[in-house]
Amino acid sequence: QLAGYPWGDRKWQKKKKQKNVYEKPISIYELHVGSWKKKADGSFFTYRELSETVIPYVKEHGFTHIELMPLTEHPFDRSWGYQTT
């Protein structure tokens, strides 16, 4: 239930209302979380761990949005999620 959740985005919401988002260009970074980056031992990052790396990377390269490629379970990691089970 969200009624008791302590929202912390008031400042961002106020700033968002001051801009017309339809007048600004967007640049979308398409990301496959399973192949973008792995740990030194070859294991996968958690979503939280990945966000600590990918968000600064995307901002540094001028992207405004991130599109996550399929996240569903699939039989072959190199299929990038298009062969879902």
C-alpha positions as CSV (number, residue, x, y, z in Angstrom):
1,Q,0.0,0.0,0.0
2,L,1.4,3.4,-1.0
3,A,-0.6,5.5,1.4
4,G,2.1,5.4,4.1
5,Y,5.1,5.6,1.8
6,P,7.3,8.7,2.6
7,W,7.6,10.2,-0.9
8,G,10.8,12.2,-1.4
9,D,10.5,13.7,-4.8
10,R,8.6,17.0,-4.1
11,K,11.6,19.1,-5.3
12,W,11.8,17.1,-8.5
13,Q,8.0,17.3,-9.1
14,K,8.1,21.1,-8.6
15,K,11.0,21.5,-11.1
16,K,9.3,19.2,-13.6
17,K,6.2,21.4,-13.7
18,Q,8.3,24.4,-14.7
19,K,9.4,22.8,-17.9
20,N,7.5,21.9,-21.1
21,V,9.0,18.4,-21.7
22,Y,7.5,18.4,-25.2
23,E,9.9,21.2,-26.3
24,K,13.0,19.4,-25.4
25,P,14.7,16.7,-27.4
26,I,15.3,13.2,-25.9
27,S,18.1,10.7,-26.4
28,I,17.3,7.1,-25.4
29,Y,20.0,4.7,-24.3
30,E,18.9,1.1,-25.0
31,L,20.2,-1.2,-22.3
32,H,20.4,-4.9,-22.0
33,V,21.2,-5.4,-18.3
34,G,22.6,-8.9,-18.7
35,S,25.3,-8.0,-21.1
36,W,26.1,-4.3,-20.5
37,K,28.5,-5.0,-17.7
38,K,29.4,-7.9,-15.5
39,K,31.5,-8.3,-12.3
40,A,35.1,-9.4,-12.6
41,D,34.2,-13.0,-11.7
42,G,31.6,-13.0,-14.6
43,S,28.5,-12.8,-12.3
44,F,25.7,-10.3,-12.9
45,F,25.2,-7.1,-11.0
46,T,22.0,-6.6,-9.1
47,Y,19.7,-3.9,-10.5
48,R,20.7,-1.6,-7.7
49,E,24.4,-2.2,-8.3
50,L,24.0,-1.7,-12.0
51,S,22.1,1.6,-11.5
52,E,25.1,3.0,-9.6
53,T,27.2,2.6,-12.7
54,V,24.8,3.0,-15.6
55,I,23.1,6.2,-14.6
56,P,26.3,8.2,-14.4
57,Y,27.5,6.6,-17.7
58,V,24.2,7.6,-19.4
59,K,24.3,11.1,-18.1
60,E,28.0,11.5,-19.0
61,H,27.2,10.6,-22.6
62,G,24.2,13.0,-22.9
63,F,21.3,10.5,-22.9
64,T,18.1,11.6,-21.3
65,H,16.3,8.3,-21.0
66,I,17.1,4.6,-20.5
67,E,15.1,1.9,-22.3
68,L,15.5,-1.5,-20.7
69,M,15.5,-4.4,-23.2
70,P,13.4,-7.4,-22.3
71,L,13.8,-8.5,-18.6
72,T,11.9,-11.7,-18.7
73,E,13.4,-15.1,-18.2
74,H,14.9,-16.6,-21.4
75,P,16.9,-19.7,-22.3
76,F,19.9,-18.1,-24.0
77,D,21.7,-15.1,-22.5
78,R,23.0,-13.9,-25.8
79,S,19.4,-13.6,-27.2
80,W,19.1,-10.4,-25.3
81,G,15.7,-11.5,-24.0
82,Y,13.9,-11.8,-27.3
83,Q,13.5,-15.6,-27.0
84,T,11.4,-15.6,-23.9
85,T,10.3,-18.8,-22.1
